[in-house]
Amino acid sequence: MLIDSHCHLHLLDYPALGETLDQVMIRAEQEGVQHFLCVGTTLADQPALLAIAEQYPAVSLSVGLHPNEKVEREPTVQELISLAEHPKVIAIGETGLDYFRTEDSHSGQIDRFVAHITAAKACRKPLIIHTRQARKDTIEVLQRERASDVRGVLHCFTEDWETAKEAMDLDFYISFSGIITFKNATELQAVAKKVPLDRILIETDAPYLAPVPYRGKINQPAYVKMVAAELAKLKGLSFEEVASQTTRNFYSLFLPDHS
């Protein structure tokens, strides 16, 4: 069985896809996907996320404000904690630092990041970290704010081995997406080979970054199977071993009481 550890079901363009949410979920289940972590990128998402989670028992949620999201007012730590009290919410994020498409002060992103870490520690829920062209600051903030107290995952990982190692030293997991199936992702594939299987999660980041052979199309949770297959190929392991271990890793991090 598989788990899509990071998707945005509320952001899929269903008319363009030519499928309903029900059909997307059925297709994923047919491919062996047993659980979905639907990740928030803005607090305005929460009503839509909750509606999906209430309809599908296999969907869990996170609460977070993406580093690039523009808001009139920053959420307080208490607001994040309050939203995270819902039983369907199992993580804080996605949060982190993204210096690729921003003209904002980096200090503003860091302040938001720290608020999310503080909330995660208060409600004892792991972090979902987004980092792009900010690897040094991301690791430094995680270290300084003692994010290892709650652990978490660097999602849609595209950084180097040193960043992966520093994250794992903080008891964080590394999550690989469909990018590892891209022909030009040789450096990332080399990192995936080195990360121990018991520290890996897999994801789609749907609707973004569809794996080969669907690259350029709308991504969906069923395609996490291609990520697992590529990871198995890179590591010289069976598909079943990768599926089983990454599923165990997910439950260990996000749902440790799962039986």
ROMARSE-799857 format. One line per field, with one value per atom (N, C-alpha, C): x, y, z; atom name; residue in one letter; residue number from 0. Coordinates in Angstrom, 3 decimals, decimal comma. Layout:
# residues N
px	X ...
py	Y ...
pz	Z ...
name	CA ...
resn	A ...
resi	NUM ...
This chain:
# residues 259
px	0,833 0,000 0,878 0,330 1,067 0,379 1,144 0,595 1,118 0,214 0,622 0,771 2,009 2,273 2,163 1,879 1,751 1,019 -0,228 -1,010 -1,927 -2,473 -3,377 -4,664 -5,480 -6,689 -7,627 -7,600 -8,487 -8,017 -6,823 -6,267 -6,285 -6,693 -6,762 -7,830 -7,528 -8,491 -9,299 -10,381 -11,143 -11,791 -12,346 -12,869 -11,789 -10,587 -9,507 -9,051 -9,092 -8,697 -9,728 -10,976 -12,049 -12,491 -12,223 -12,594 -13,106 -13,920 -14,373 -13,414 -13,572 -12,768 -13,011 -14,256 -14,562 -13,774 -13,735 -13,022 -11,517 -10,988 -9,558 -9,242 -10,112 -9,877 -10,008 -10,974 -11,156 -9,946 -9,458 -8,282 -7,080 -6,905 -5,775 -5,903 -7,086 -7,301 -7,040 -7,415 -7,162 -5,670 -4,878 -3,423 -2,749 -3,548 -2,993 -2,737 -3,193 -2,982 -4,028 -3,557 -4,479 -4,677 -3,820 -3,960 -3,410 -3,950 -3,614 -3,442 -2,326 -2,152 -2,356 -3,494 -3,870 -3,360 -2,456 -1,652 -2,167 -2,302 -2,726 -1,568 -1,839 -0,834 -1,280 -2,547 -3,071 -4,210 -4,403 -5,441 -6,828 -6,947 -8,232 -8,621 -7,642 -7,913 -8,708 -8,660 -9,115 -10,555 -11,526 -12,879 -12,952 -12,251 -12,248 -11,541 -10,452 -9,727 -10,591 -11,256 -12,096 -13,248 -13,812 -14,915 -14,455 -13,245 -12,705 -12,438 -11,821 -11,467 -12,704 -13,760 -14,990 -15,670 -15,437 -16,043 -15,263 -13,932 -13,083 -12,280 -12,580 -11,873 -10,370 -9,919 -8,493 -7,692 -8,338 -7,655 -7,372 -6,094 -5,690 -5,261 -5,126 -4,875 -3,685 -3,217 -2,267 -2,801 -2,193 -2,523 -1,241 -1,250 -0,048 -0,228 0,745 0,786 2,120 2,051 3,235 4,087 5,403 6,260 6,022 5,512 5,287 3,879 2,996 1,620 1,582 0,840 0,662 -0,610 -0,509 -1,671 -1,667 -2,859 -2,960 -2,475 -2,655 -2,240 -1,676 -0,532 0,075 -0,746 -0,957 -1,668 -0,835 -1,499 -0,784 -0,491 0,434 0,727 -0,526 -1,309 -2,517 -3,543 -3,630 -4,548 -4,132 -2,855 -2,363 -2,667 -2,434 -2,699 -4,183 -5,036 -6,484 -6,954 -6,478 -6,851 -6,316 -5,160 -4,535 -5,208 -6,114 -6,795 -7,806 -8,211 -9,167 -8,554 -9,324 -8,748 -8,221 -8,659 -8,161 -6,789 -6,404 -5,141 -4,014 -3,038 -1,950 -0,583 -0,545 0,749 0,583 1,700 1,769 2,600 2,037 2,721 1,778 2,187 3,606 4,143 5,290 5,964 7,429 8,163 9,581 10,055 10,997 11,603 11,729 11,361 11,466 11,979 13,240 13,859 13,881 13,196 13,265 12,381 11,129 10,186 9,667 10,554 10,106 11,010 10,387 11,139 10,991 10,261 10,037 11,317 11,291 12,392 12,440 13,625 13,777 13,415 13,589 13,263 11,779 10,934 9,505 9,170 9,799 9,594 10,095 11,212 11,772 10,846 10,287 9,351 8,139 7,609 6,459 6,846 8,013 8,525 8,635 9,211 9,374 8,023 7,037 5,701 5,119 5,324 4,826 5,543 6,839 7,582 7,100 6,882 6,382 5,024 4,147 2,826 2,944 3,822 4,004 4,463 5,382 5,880 4,790 3,946 2,873 1,813 1,506 0,461 1,033 2,359 3,039 2,688 2,762 2,507 3,689 4,063 5,255 5,082 6,210 6,274 6,432 5,791 5,989 6,746 7,978 8,881 9,034 8,849 9,126 10,392 11,364 12,571 13,026 13,311 13,807 14,796 16,011 17,107 17,281 17,058 17,182 17,668 18,466 18,831 19,564 20,486 21,280 20,385 19,561 18,686 17,654 17,144 16,145 16,708 17,879 18,486 18,827 19,338 19,704 18,489 17,359 16,141 15,658 15,660 15,230 16,104 17,392 18,308 18,070 18,032 17,918 16,606 15,524 14,205 13,882 14,863 14,703 13,503 13,427 12,345 12,440 13,607 13,752 12,842 12,346 11,420 10,132 9,736 8,499 8,758 9,942 10,318 9,481 9,632 8,904 9,516 9,217 9,672 10,045 11,130 11,439 10,749 9,657 8,813 9,355 8,999 9,397 10,874 11,696 13,115 13,825 14,576 15,372 16,767 17,158 18,441 19,552 20,718 21,871 21,933 22,934 23,087 23,363 24,159 24,492 23,238 22,329 21,079 20,240 20,181 19,430 20,014 21,337 21,984 21,712 21,809 21,543 20,103 19,178 17,769 17,566 18,183 18,046 18,687 19,742 20,356 19,397 18,405 17,363 16,151 16,309 15,245 14,104 14,435 13,459 13,552 12,439 12,380 12,595 12,921 13,111 12,034 11,273 10,190 10,525 10,407 10,677 9,376 9,359 8,189 8,491 7,597 7,779 9,020 9,652 10,879 11,952 11,965 13,013 12,858 11,708 11,524 11,996 12,352 12,763 14,184 14,420 15,730 16,847 16,523 17,555 17,777 17,152 17,250 18,332 19,460 20,489 21,083 21,266 21,825 20,855 19,574 18,570 18,467 18,551 18,513 19,685 20,837 22,002 21,755 21,086 20,747 19,757 18,757 17,749 18,383 19,423 20,122 20,780 21,226 21,988 21,110 19,931 19,070 18,551 18,733 18,236 16,731 16,288 14,869 14,000 14,523 13,707 13,608 14,173 14,038 13,303 12,658 12,061 10,535 9,918 8,495 8,370 7,199 6,936 5,663 5,596 4,481 4,274 3,117 2,893 3,056 2,687 2,543 1,491 0,542 -0,540 -1,248 -1,565 -1,596 -0,293 0,791 2,053 2,969 3,943 5,094 4,729 3,833 3,465 4,685 4,803 5,961 5,860 6,986 6,999 6,175 5,266 5,063 3,994 3,604 2,557 3,114 4,412 5,043 4,372 4,093 3,437 1,927 1,377 -0,069 -0,434 -1,734 -2,191 -1,850 -1,160 -0,766 -1,930 -1,931 -2,968 -2,393 -3,019 -2,431 -2,141 -2,883 -2,612 -1,188 -0,617 0,700 1,835 1,516 2,573 3,180 2,439 2,952 4,207 4,254 5,430 6,635 6,382 7,474 8,074 7,202 7,678 8,446 7,955 8,611 9,993 10,114 11,412 12,383 11,881 12,729 13,245 12,371 12,780 13,867 13,695 14,682 16,029 16,003 17,242 17,992 17,241 17,855 18,066 17,604 17,760 16,929 15,746 14,852 13,562 12,771 11,471 10,491 9,531 8,480 7,774 7,503 6,786 7,549 8,880 9,680 9,617 9,710 9,635 8,249 7,210 5,847 5,619 6,024 5,801 6,566 7,845 8,664 8,247 7,947 7,542 6,193 5,332 4,065 4,323 5,206 5,555 6,166 7,001 7,625 6,579 5,590 4,534 3,810 3,414 2,679 3,555 4,821 5,735 5,838 5,849 5,980 4,666 3,630 2,405 1,306 1,246 0,168 0,752 1,588 2,290 1,363 0,135 -0,804 -1,577 -1,303 -1,994 -1,635 -2,637 -2,378 -2,545
py	-1,191 0,000 1,256 2,327 3,580 4,716 5,746 6,965 8,156 9,051 10,320 11,288 11,528 12,297 13,806 14,254 15,692 15,922 16,358 16,708 17,878 18,494 19,636 19,329 18,479 18,022 19,172 20,217 21,361 22,265 22,047 22,905 22,263 21,001 20,370 21,047 21,227 21,779 20,611 20,279 19,087 19,191 20,344 20,437 20,175 20,741 20,507 19,058 18,455 17,060 16,124 16,587 15,754 14,680 14,906 13,954 14,713 14,048 14,612 14,200 14,825 14,425 12,959 12,530 11,115 10,203 10,556 9,718 9,720 10,855 10,942 10,054 10,076 9,270 7,779 7,418 6,009 5,512 6,330 5,924 5,707 6,614 6,466 5,181 4,922 3,700 2,457 2,495 1,366 1,138 2,193 2,081 1,763 1,557 1,144 2,258 3,475 4,599 4,520 4,375 4,154 5,379 6,385 7,573 8,781 9,955 11,189 12,292 13,004 14,179 15,402 16,060 17,233 18,467 19,180 20,200 21,599 22,391 23,770 24,692 25,706 26,713 28,106 28,252 29,496 29,150 29,958 29,648 29,746 30,474 30,545 29,202 28,298 26,961 26,084 26,385 25,417 24,942 25,805 25,278 24,235 24,490 23,533 22,246 22,365 21,184 20,346 21,000 20,273 19,578 20,217 19,597 18,304 18,311 17,109 16,034 16,418 15,446 14,823 15,597 15,056 14,077 14,265 13,379 12,084 12,151 10,988 10,657 9,557 9,187 9,009 8,693 8,445 9,727 10,879 12,154 12,806 13,141 13,958 15,331 16,275 17,662 18,258 19,377 20,218 21,645 22,468 23,888 24,671 25,586 26,368 27,494 28,391 29,525 29,475 29,191 29,056 30,329 30,191 31,378 32,450 32,078 33,059 33,651 33,155 33,666 35,091 35,947 37,332 37,417 37,992 38,168 39,574 40,064 41,392 41,389 40,239 40,139 38,754 38,708 37,426 36,712 35,405 34,679 34,625 34,668 34,531 33,068 32,841 31,472 30,809 31,540 30,967 30,603 31,390 31,056 29,743 29,569 28,317 27,144 27,327 26,264 25,910 26,915 26,676 25,887 26,247 25,510 24,079 23,900 22,574 21,650 22,171 21,336 20,393 20,656 19,761 18,368 17,314 15,962 15,493 16,095 15,708 16,329 17,332 18,024 17,289 16,825 16,027 16,683 17,888 18,533 20,039 20,755 22,196 22,449 23,206 23,526 23,434 23,792 23,836 25,216 25,192 26,409 26,282 27,360 27,297 28,586 28,458 29,616 29,376 30,379 30,291 31,628 31,646 32,873 32,949 32,030 31,954 33,000 33,123 34,050 35,067 35,765 36,745 37,960 39,112 40,352 40,842 40,059 40,449 40,309 40,947 40,781 39,336 38,765 37,402 37,322 38,418 38,403 38,170 38,670 38,428 36,955 36,283 34,845 34,098 34,518 33,830 33,986 35,174 35,383 34,460 34,333 33,441 31,993 31,612 30,260 29,957 30,877 30,681 30,544 31,325 31,224 29,829 29,253 27,899 26,865 27,014 26,079 26,183 27,399 27,606 26,944 27,099 26,470 24,950 24,427 22,973 22,410 23,094 22,640 22,718 23,737 23,887 22,800 22,405 21,389 20,002 19,887 18,598 17,897 18,660 18,084 18,391 17,444 17,623 18,707 19,119 20,209 19,691 20,370 20,129 21,336 21,090 22,186 22,320 23,542 23,921 24,766 24,395 25,217 25,274 26,481 26,662 27,819 27,545 28,512 29,196 28,420 28,967 27,883 26,974 25,791 26,157 27,120 27,474 28,060 29,032 29,651 28,664 27,799 26,821 25,932 25,375 24,488 25,260 26,477 27,267 27,573 27,908 28,179 26,910 25,798 24,533 24,171 24,404 24,115 25,059 26,350 27,352 27,230 26,914 26,847 25,452 24,577 23,224 22,489 22,560 21,875 20,356 19,863 18,419 17,925 18,837 18,441 17,836 18,291 17,777 17,003 17,145 16,471 17,001 16,359 16,801 16,235 16,902 16,423 17,609 17,476 18,407 17,872 18,522 17,979 18,373 17,567 17,812 18,190 17,333 17,637 17,799 18,907 19,157 19,660 19,532 20,074 19,025 19,366 18,478 17,497 16,605 15,582 16,199 17,251 17,876 18,402 18,996 19,490 18,334 17,268 16,091 15,545 15,465 14,933 15,819 17,149 18,065 17,946 17,760 17,586 16,282 15,219 13,931 13,967 14,762 14,923 15,564 16,294 16,899 15,980 14,729 13,723 14,033 14,725 15,004 13,940 13,765 12,863 13,669 12,952 13,537 12,964 13,852 13,388 13,679 12,647 12,775 12,770 13,601 13,752 13,209 13,502 13,061 13,616 14,611 15,173 14,099 13,090 12,067 11,222 11,341 10,611 11,416 12,689 13,540 13,177 13,148 12,761 13,694 14,976 15,946 16,050 15,173 15,255 14,318 14,252 13,278 13,542 14,808 15,116 14,707 14,979 14,594 13,079 12,397 10,940 10,372 11,012 10,564 10,737 11,817 12,022 10,954 10,675 9,667 8,304 7,986 6,716 6,652 7,810 7,843 7,937 8,523 8,679 7,306 6,917 5,601 5,482 4,308 4,115 4,404 4,179 4,420 5,900 6,774 8,221 8,882 8,098 8,629 8,571 9,648 9,660 9,905 9,596 9,861 10,695 11,476 12,405 12,716 13,340 13,863 15,379 16,088 17,544 17,951 17,032 17,318 18,611 19,435 19,174 19,473 19,688 20,092 18,895 19,088 18,190 16,734 16,524 15,153 14,377 13,124 12,319 11,862 11,452 10,773 9,494 9,163 9,721 10,808 11,385 12,398 13,809 13,963 15,267 16,343 17,478 18,571 18,551 17,463 17,348 17,583 17,597 17,785 16,545 16,742 15,631 15,222 13,975 13,484 12,350 12,047 11,094 9,706 9,250 7,924 7,817 8,955 8,946 8,783 8,763 8,507 7,123 6,255 4,929 5,020 6,003 6,180 6,645 7,457 7,909 6,721 5,869 4,675 3,749 3,594 2,706 3,225 4,539 5,117 5,005 5,223 5,108 3,677 2,716 1,312 1,017 1,560 1,364 1,972 3,192 3,873 3,124 2,541 1,883 0,382 -0,143 -1,573 -2,414 -1,904 -2,598 -2,967 -3,803 -4,131 -2,987 -2,875 -1,872 -2,087 -3,332 -3,649 -3,180 -3,329 -2,894 -1,383 -0,653 0,800 1,253 0,645 1,023 0,766 -0,396 -0,772 0,128 0,377 1,155 2,620 3,207 4,615 4,793 3,785 3,831 3,791 2,899 2,839 4,161 4,745 6,014 7,105 7,138 8,147 8,016 6,800 6,610 6,894 6,558 6,826 8,318 9,125 10,562 11,239 10,961 11,743 11,096 9,786 9,096 7,933 8,234 7,168 6,236 6,649 5,770 4,867 5,004 4,167 2,704 1,858 0,424 -0,327
pz	0,000 0,000 0,000 -0,550 -0,717 0,037 0,335 0,914 0,127 -0,253 -0,834 0,331 0,721 1,934 1,743 0,515 0,287 -1,026 -0,917 -2,106 -1,749 -2,789 -2,614 -3,378 -2,822 -3,511 -3,847 -3,049 -3,253 -4,391 -4,895 -5,939 -7,323 -7,426 -8,741 -9,599 -10,868 -11,828 -12,389 -11,701 -12,073 -13,451 -13,865 -15,241 -16,302 -16,100 -17,062 -17,030 -15,845 -15,701 -16,318 -16,367 -16,888 -15,923 -14,642 -13,604 -12,385 -11,586 -10,323 -9,210 -8,064 -6,911 -6,580 -6,658 -6,408 -7,336 -8,604 -9,578 -9,314 -8,919 -8,584 -7,390 -6,392 -5,201 -5,512 -6,317 -6,695 -7,477 -8,422 -9,208 -8,295 -7,333 -6,406 -5,591 -5,100 -4,315 -5,159 -6,434 -7,332 -7,539 -7,384 -7,522 -6,190 -5,146 -3,862 -2,881 -3,184 -2,269 -1,158 0,073 1,190 2,069 1,926 2,760 2,009 2,340 1,648 2,690 2,629 3,465 2,580 2,774 1,979 2,712 2,082 2,748 2,444 3,505 3,355 3,037 2,202 1,879 2,302 2,682 3,218 4,165 5,185 6,160 5,549 4,453 3,760 3,147 3,020 2,475 3,434 4,731 5,718 5,542 5,226 5,007 3,885 2,784 1,674 2,076 2,808 3,262 4,201 5,130 6,087 5,386 4,372 3,631 2,957 2,400 1,763 2,811 3,912 4,943 5,587 5,707 6,284 5,328 4,043 3,044 2,868 3,084 2,834 4,094 4,747 5,978 5,798 4,593 4,350 4,157 4,249 4,056 5,399 5,620 6,757 6,240 7,173 6,793 7,529 6,987 7,702 7,728 8,569 8,664 8,453 7,484 7,271 6,286 6,281 5,363 4,631 3,339 2,494 2,568 2,518 2,642 1,591 0,418 -0,639 -0,651 0,215 0,240 0,786 0,075 0,522 1,363 2,534 3,403 3,982 4,303 4,901 6,345 7,000 8,399 8,660 9,285 9,611 10,693 10,556 11,609 12,881 14,002 15,263 15,529 16,423 16,829 17,383 18,160 18,750 17,685 16,624 15,534 14,858 14,638 14,054 14,977 16,261 17,233 17,250 17,234 17,280 16,070 14,885 13,679 13,711 14,325 14,385 15,394 16,193 17,187 16,565 15,323 14,662 14,545 14,856 14,846 13,501 12,423 11,104 10,787 11,558 11,305 12,018 11,248 11,819 11,657 11,066 10,830 10,714 10,881 10,666 9,417 8,490 7,249 6,057 4,812 4,643 5,003 5,581 6,004 5,625 5,795 5,463 4,834 3,894 3,253 1,759 0,968 -0,487 -0,997 -1,400 -1,874 -3,403 -4,070 -5,529 -6,198 -5,729 -6,356 -5,349 -4,722 -3,741 -3,734 -3,631 -3,447 -2,002 -1,201 0,184 0,995 2,129 3,079 3,546 3,533 4,031 5,507 6,220 7,646 7,873 6,952 7,072 6,928 5,978 5,820 7,055 7,578 8,751 9,949 10,129 11,239 11,116 9,906 9,674 9,949 9,499 9,702 11,200 11,935 13,377 14,071 13,639 14,232 14,030 12,853 12,585 13,463 13,612 14,465 15,907 16,364 17,726 17,913 16,925 16,995 16,985 16,150 16,073 17,405 18,048 19,347 20,408 20,311 21,298 21,159 19,932 19,740 19,470 19,516 19,389 18,067 16,986 15,671 14,767 13,893 13,058 12,000 11,452 10,484 9,058 8,130 6,699 6,155 5,705 5,349 3,837 3,362 1,983 1,985 1,187 1,081 -0,365 -0,827 -2,185 -2,206 -2,652 -2,684 -1,328 -0,266 1,092 2,043 1,526 2,318 3,604 3,524 4,709 5,795 5,431 6,423 6,954 6,088 6,527 7,626 7,392 8,388 9,661 9,510 10,686 11,559 10,931 11,709 12,401 11,692 12,297 13,495 13,357 14,468 15,641 15,342 16,402 17,177 16,464 17,089 17,636 17,609 18,166 17,554 16,233 15,532 15,669 16,058 16,274 17,395 18,236 19,301 18,743 17,541 16,936 15,644 15,097 13,846 12,670 11,540 10,362 9,102 7,974 6,672 5,795 5,038 3,959 2,717 2,348 1,280 -0,091 -1,082 -2,471 -2,538 -1,984 -1,789 -3,123 -3,242 -4,459 -4,113 -2,855 -2,419 -2,520 -1,960 -2,077 -0,899 -0,969 0,068 1,434 1,469 2,750 3,447 2,672 3,255 3,774 3,005 3,454 4,747 4,818 6,018 7,233 7,033 8,148 8,630 7,698 8,073 8,837 8,357 9,037 10,419 10,574 11,896 12,888 12,372 13,203 13,343 12,903 12,959 11,998 10,899 9,851 8,760 8,060 6,911 5,627 4,563 3,236 2,321 1,672 0,800 -0,656 -1,481 -2,908 -3,696 -4,736 -5,601 -6,993 -7,929 -9,305 -9,972 -9,377 -9,954 -10,128 -9,252 -9,385 -10,650 -11,332 -12,595 -13,799 -13,593 -14,713 -15,157 -16,447 -16,979 -16,529 -16,344 -15,984 -14,479 -13,707 -12,237 -11,705 -12,389 -12,026 -10,636 -10,280 -8,956 -7,852 -8,060 -7,069 -6,984 -8,099 -8,090 -7,297 -7,412 -6,633 -5,137 -4,752 -3,344 -2,881 -3,708 -3,349 -3,106 -3,855 -3,654 -2,281 -1,786 -0,531 0,718 0,607 1,784 2,204 3,456 3,904 3,712 3,327 3,038 4,249 5,447 6,634 7,002 6,141 6,334 5,175 4,315 3,090 3,135 2,645 2,316 0,814 0,276 -1,143 -1,253 -2,327 -2,492 -3,968 -4,251 -5,602 -5,660 -4,598 -4,617 -5,639 -5,906 -6,857 -6,470 -7,479 -8,923 -9,661 -8,935 -9,551 -9,791 -10,704 -10,853 -11,132 -12,071 -12,430 -12,905 -12,489 -12,891 -14,340 -14,875 -16,170 -16,022 -16,927 -18,275 -18,349 -17,230 -17,221 -17,052 -17,176 -16,959 -17,813 -17,180 -17,879 -17,778 -17,266 -17,098 -15,636 -15,357 -13,988 -13,172 -12,088 -11,228 -10,330 -9,882 -8,977 -8,136 -6,992 -6,048 -6,604 -7,589 -8,153 -8,677 -9,080 -9,701 -8,691 -7,395 -6,405 -6,621 -7,304 -7,625 -8,490 -9,412 -10,266 -9,459 -8,422 -7,564 -6,821 -6,275 -5,570 -6,505 -7,721 -8,685 -9,062 -9,254 -9,599 -8,437 -7,234 -6,053 -5,903 -6,141 -6,079 -7,113 -8,315 -9,379 -8,991 -8,454 -8,078 -6,987 -6,061 -4,916 -5,117 -6,227 -6,472 -5,526 -5,164 -4,237 -4,943 -4,310 -4,874 -4,637 -5,523 -5,346 -4,014 -3,686 -2,448 -1,219 -1,233 -0,093 0,075 -1,032 -0,963 -0,505 -1,055 -0,666 0,818 1,277 2,667 3,631 3,338 4,269 4,298 3,136 3,135 3,819 3,747 4,477 5,979 6,409 7,834 8,301 7,456 7,818 8,032 7,146 7,263 8,595 8,927 10,170 11,382 11,295 12,400 12,683 11,621 11,789 12,152 11,369 11,478 12,334 12,350 13,058 13,864 14,855 15,592 16,353 16,613 17,317 16,371 15,064 14,076 14,291 14,264 14,443 13,137
name	N CA C N CA C N CA C N CA C N CA C N CA C N CA C N CA C N CA C N CA C N CA C N CA C N CA C N CA C N CA C N CA C N CA C N CA C N CA C N CA C N CA C N CA C N CA C N CA C N CA C N CA C N CA C N CA C N CA C N CA C N CA C N CA C N CA C N CA C N CA C N CA C N CA C N CA C N CA C N CA C N CA C N CA C N CA C N CA C N CA C N CA C N CA C N CA C N CA C N CA C N CA C N CA C N CA C N CA C N CA C N CA C N CA C N CA C N CA C N CA C N CA C N CA C N CA C N CA C N CA C N CA C N CA C N CA C N CA C N CA C N CA C N CA C N CA C N CA C N CA C N CA C N CA C N CA C N CA C N CA C N CA C N CA C N CA C N CA C N CA C N CA C N CA C N CA C N CA C N CA C N CA C N CA C N CA C N CA C N CA C N CA C N CA C N CA C N CA C N CA C N CA C N CA C N CA C N CA C N CA C N CA C N CA C N CA C N CA C N CA C N CA C N CA C N CA C N CA C N CA C N CA C N CA C N CA C N CA C N CA C N CA C N CA C N CA C N CA C N CA C N CA C N CA C N CA C N CA C N CA C N CA C N CA C N CA C N CA C N CA C N CA C N CA C N CA C N CA C N CA C N CA C N CA C N CA C N CA C N CA C N CA C N CA C N CA C N CA C N CA C N CA C N CA C N CA C N CA C N CA C N CA C N CA C N CA C N CA C N CA C N CA C N CA C N CA C N CA C N CA C N CA C N CA C N CA C N CA C N CA C N CA C N CA C N CA C N CA C N CA C N CA C N CA C N CA C N CA C N CA C N CA C N CA C N CA C N CA C N CA C N CA C N CA C N CA C N CA C N CA C N CA C N CA C N CA C N CA C N CA C N CA C N CA C N CA C N CA C N CA C N CA C N CA C N CA C N CA C N CA C N CA C N CA C N CA C N CA C N CA C N CA C N CA C N CA C N CA C N CA C N CA C N CA C N CA C N CA C N CA C N CA C N CA C N CA C N CA C N CA C N CA C N CA C N CA C N CA C N CA C N CA C N CA C N CA C N CA C N CA C N CA C N CA C N CA C N CA C N CA C N CA C N CA C N CA C N CA C N CA C N CA C N CA C N CA C N CA C N CA C N CA C N CA C N CA C N CA C N CA C N CA C N CA C N CA C N CA C
resn	M M M L L L I I I D D D S S S H H H C C C H H H L L L H H H L L L L L L D D D Y Y Y P P P A A A L L L G G G E E E T T T L L L D D D Q Q Q V V V M M M I I I R R R A A A E E E Q Q Q E E E G G G V V V Q Q Q H H H F F F L L L C C C V V V G G G T T T T T T L L L A A A D D D Q Q Q P P P A A A L L L L L L A A A I I I A A A E E E Q Q Q Y Y Y P P P A A A V V V S S S L L L S S S V V V G G G L L L H H H P P P N N N E E E K K K V V V E E E R R R E E E P P P T T T V V V Q Q Q E E E L L L I I I S S S L L L A A A E E E H H H P P P K K K V V V I I I A A A I I I G G G E E E T T T G G G L L L D D D Y Y Y F F F R R R T T T E E E D D D S S S H H H S S S G G G Q Q Q I I I D D D R R R F F F V V V A A A H H H I I I T T T A A A A A A K K K A A A C C C R R R K K K P P P L L L I I I I I I H H H T T T R R R Q Q Q A A A R R R K K K D D D T T T I I I E E E V V V L L L Q Q Q R R R E E E R R R A A A S S S D D D V V V R R R G G G V V V L L L H H H C C C F F F T T T E E E D D D W W W E E E T T T A A A K K K E E E A A A M M M D D D L L L D D D F F F Y Y Y I I I S S S F F F S S S G G G I I I I I I T T T F F F K K K N N N A A A T T T E E E L L L Q Q Q A A A V V V A A A K K K K K K V V V P P P L L L D D D R R R I I I L L L I I I E E E T T T D D D A A A P P P Y Y Y L L L A A A P P P V V V P P P Y Y Y R R R G G G K K K I I I N N N Q Q Q P P P A A A Y Y Y V V V K K K M M M V V V A A A A A A E E E L L L A A A K K K L L L K K K G G G L L L S S S F F F E E E E E E V V V A A A S S S Q Q Q T T T T T T R R R N N N F F F Y Y Y S S S L L L F F F L L L P P P D D D H H H S S S
resi	0 0 0 1 1 1 2 2 2 3 3 3 4 4 4 5 5 5 6 6 6 7 7 7 8 8 8 9 9 9 10 10 10 11 11 11 12 12 12 13 13 13 14 14 14 15 15 15 16 16 16 17 17 17 18 18 18 19 19 19 20 20 20 21 21 21 22 22 22 23 23 23 24 24 24 25 25 25 26 26 26 27 27 27 28 28 28 29 29 29 30 30 30 31 31 31 32 32 32 33 33 33 34 34 34 35 35 35 36 36 36 37 37 37 38 38 38 39 39 39 40 40 40 41 41 41 42 42 42 43 43 43 44 44 44 45 45 45 46 46 46 47 47 47 48 48 48 49 49 49 50 50 50 51 51 51 52 52 52 53 53 53 54 54 54 55 55 55 56 56 56 57 57 57 58 58 58 59 59 59 60 60 60 61 61 61 62 62 62 63 63 63 64 64 64 65 65 65 66 66 66 67 67 67 68 68 68 69 69 69 70 70 70 71 71 71 72 72 72 73 73 73 74 74 74 75 75 75 76 76 76 77 77 77 78 78 78 79 79 79 80 80 80 81 81 81 82 82 82 83 83 83 84 84 84 85 85 85 86 86 86 87 87 87 88 88 88 89 89 89 90 90 90 91 91 91 92 92 92 93 93 93 94 94 94 95 95 95 96 96 96 97 97 97 98 98 98 99 99 99 100 100 100 101 101 101 102 102 102 103 103 103 104 104 104 105 105 105 106 106 106 107 107 107 108 108 108 109 109 109 110 110 110 111 111 111 112 112 112 113 113 113 114 114 114 115 115 115 116 116 116 117 117 117 118 118 118 119 119 119 120 120 120 121 121 121 122 122 122 123 123 123 124 124 124 125 125 125 126 126 126 127 127 127 128 128 128 129 129 129 130 130 130 131 131 131 132 132 132 133 133 133 134 134 134 135 135 135 136 136 136 137 137 137 138 138 138 139 139 139 140 140 140 141 141 141 142 142 142 143 143 143 144 144 144 145 145 145 146 146 146 147 147 147 148 148 148 149 149 149 150 150 150 151 151 151 152 152 152 153 153 153 154 154 154 155 155 155 156 156 156 157 157 157 158 158 158 159 159 159 160 160 160 161 161 161 162 162 162 163 163 163 164 164 164 165 165 165 166 166 166 167 167 167 168 168 168 169 169 169 170 170 170 171 171 171 172 172 172 173 173 173 174 174 174 175 175 175 176 176 176 177 177 177 178 178 178 179 179 179 180 180 180 181 181 181 182 182 182 183 183 183 184 184 184 185 185 185 186 186 186 187 187 187 188 188 188 189 189 189 190 190 190 191 191 191 192 192 192 193 193 193 194 194 194 195 195 195 196 196 196 197 197 197 198 198 198 199 199 199 200 200 200 201 201 201 202 202 202 203 203 203 204 204 204 205 205 205 206 206 206 207 207 207 208 208 208 209 209 209 210 210 210 211 211 211 212 212 212 213 213 213 214 214 214 215 215 215 216 216 216 217 217 217 218 218 218 219 219 219 220 220 220 221 221 221 222 222 222 223 223 223 224 224 224 225 225 225 226 226 226 227 227 227 228 228 228 229 229 229 230 230 230 231 231 231 232 232 232 233 233 233 234 234 234 235 235 235 236 236 236 237 237 237 238 238 238 239 239 239 240 240 240 241 241 241 242 242 242 243 243 243 244 244 244 245 245 245 246 246 246 247 247 247 248 248 248 249 249 249 250 250 250 251 251 251 252 252 252 253 253 253 254 254 254 255 255 255 256 256 256 257 257 257 258 258 258
